[in-house]
Amino acid sequence: METTSYALVPQISCIVLPISAGPNVIDRKFDDAKDSQDTRPTLDQAIKTWSQMNDATLLRSVAAVLVGFAILTIGSVAIGRSILSLTDMTPGNQPTSGFLVASLSSRLLLAILAGYLTGKAAPRAPLLHAVVLAGLLAFFSLAAIGGLTAAGGLQDPSWYPTAMLFIGPAGVLVGGTLRIRRTTNVS
């Protein structure tokens, strides 16, 4: 009986965290006819596996996402101020195309870096952690756009905040994917 419950732990990892499951979970042989028919864990099995999860692993997962979010926040402010000072832009002026290109491209690179480092800091499933970070970024970007719109502070070009909404999460996902590719190429 204990062997069967032990065999279900990788199976749950395969369902919840497919990136870290590996080939041994997919190619494993089934012990009996019941296993070969339905490989999904029951709710009780999933709860048991969750309760056996190491608290340090959970904390490291949260810390990985928070590190990525801190990189995005601090880096975005630093990059924004640097670009403003280099282009002599002042609030209220129409942004130049050079400013827009520099801002969007630098924030894309920052998002890729944040996604990569989030995946690297994650105890497992780097892309899952990048997806969580991308979701947080999208949520806060939507909140910022909504707040600016409600306050009447959305300025030209009107497409810029929407572009940032898509560029940030997409960059984070690219960074998480690069982390997976780097890990699988090294192994």
Salt bridges, closest charged atoms under 4 A:
ASP38 OD1 - ARG40 NE 3.28
